[in-house]
Amino acid sequence: MPYSHPSTFMAVFPCEAVHARGRGVFFVCGIMGYVGPRPAVEVLIGGLRRLEYRGYDSAGIALGMAQGIHLVKRAGPLRVLWEELEQNPPPPAGMGIGHTRWATHGGVSDENAHPHLDCHERIAVVHNGIIENAAALRIELESRGHRLRSETDSELVAHLLEEAPGDLLHRLQAVANRCEGAYALLAFDLADPNRLCAVRRTSPIAIGFTENEVFVASGAIALAPWLKRCIYLDDGEMADLRPGHADIFRLHDLAPVQKAFHEVSVSGDLPDAGRHKLFFRKELFEQPAAWRSVMQGRLDEAGSVDLSDTGLTHETLSAVQRVLFLAMGSSLHASQMAVERLQQFAQLPAEAHLSSEFRDTRTFLEPSTLVVAVSQSGETIDTLAALRHARALGATVVGLVNAPGSTIARESDYVFDLRAGAEISVASTKAFTTQAVALDLLASALAAAHGRGPNIESLSALRAAPTIAEDFLEEFRLPNDLVERCAQAPGVIFLGRGQDLSLAREGSLKLKELSYVWSEAFAAGELKHGPLALVDATVPVIVCATDSRHAVKLRNSLAEATARGAYGVSIGADLNATMHIALPIHDATAAYLIGTLPLQLLAVAVAETRGCTIDQPRNLAKSVTVE
Ligand code: F6R
């Protein structure tokens, strides 16, 4: 049933899924807090709805009033909580905190949902992240007679606050110093009315205020309906928040910290997939506009690239002798493509590293190495940790992000803003291809700074790519036969060489994320060294061939597969495949972008055929902020 509210609920979008992505344990809970003259319940629910896309399994709010805390928590989508609030309207309150939880410590239940209260029900807490020493703290608190109501690590914070001396800020400082792990905490205490306190250790917190109110959330997107500017807590910082004020302190000694304001650049409207029904499709079709936007003012008709908005000068770029990309998932694939481009355009050595592996290496970084942290969200913990590792080794870092206020942006020396617009679908579309365009620009700027370039043909093809993509998206029809075969296949193999290996990896990732069909990408040359054993008539083999320089070798690889009965597909160069998808452009730089489109369309079509939850695939989350 749709749910709505006159002032805060402008549209409806699905919120059922529970998701996690990547290695290890990580969290995507959403935090929201408010103090001011508006009904806090509306602000809390309105903010939490904007955080829904991150994934969660239960939700709750705690409103602070003179007569006590009004607590409502429900397992399931936010809609369930809202229906409860509609049936039993809470008393008016101008202070509250809210939360969307993704279960870790303890199952999905009303009791385990946040906020959590202390024994006397005077203190309320919400928490994003993990408290690693929770087991020891629980034993300690229970031995002192605390009555714990949930199985969560988060509830411990409320009880620790209850015991700590001093005002709320000092108590939260003491509690944060007892809690090991990576987290964000937001709390209020009825003894200290109209005041919220927050602390950040790794998990993001954004804060904003007007003359007579204060807002806090785990992402600026949740503040957008009310604020144009916000500040971000950095790691090891605390916030003391009252209507009209946000005082920020260092966690370890409570020394005051001056913070810069950042623009809240996202729209205040609730995201709406409109006629596309799915955010994945909507964002797929938004790609041409996103490419125009990333090139705007950075690439002119004569083929010169100007990255002055990023702060990167000709002088800085000409000093670079090596480039190292750090990224995860699709962002890594864009980086792997960029390695090719760097070598080709700028003739500079380049490497792309999985951030999660790089952070533990002892790599030597010369001062002339430029490190590029590629992350659409700007919050991916592995990439953030790798960036910090690189900076500790003395590297200069460019953060290439779609969120200029994000932690990766704030901790980078230079920020390359993708300007792709908010990406709501968990699986990336426009952020990935916009990264590819941005990295083409970076490679071209490096080439120019080293007196090599410009590569006029590629740059003019890049400028033409958005219009070509629009026509392609309008005319292209995915062959049903291909969709059906992939939907029923025990597995799908993607092959490529050079830039097409990164495209094959992206095609494979998209297919497995959206449709849960097992797929794998291999370098075409690797096929006969083992993977060929997987090939039979049930396994489609999709060869990405957007760089025609490799066409002959790719044709041979495909022939090896089709000789074993495989259903062969080629994208780009014609490789005598059973099914060929031609692209309306030959320049490799632009063909890479256009070649991504049929792969994305294939993934969503196969997922639809198999009845999958496309915008929020099972087990995946949008922003992986804690390990
Ligand atoms: C795949 C996808 C992920 C992300 C990865 C890194 O569709 O979206 O693989 O690319 O989790 O995320 P960011 O780019 O935010 O660092």
Residues whose N, C-alpha, C, O or C-beta is under 5 A from the ligand:
A	BS01	F6R	M328 G329 S330 S331 V374 S375 Q376 S377 G378 T380 V426 A427 S428 K622
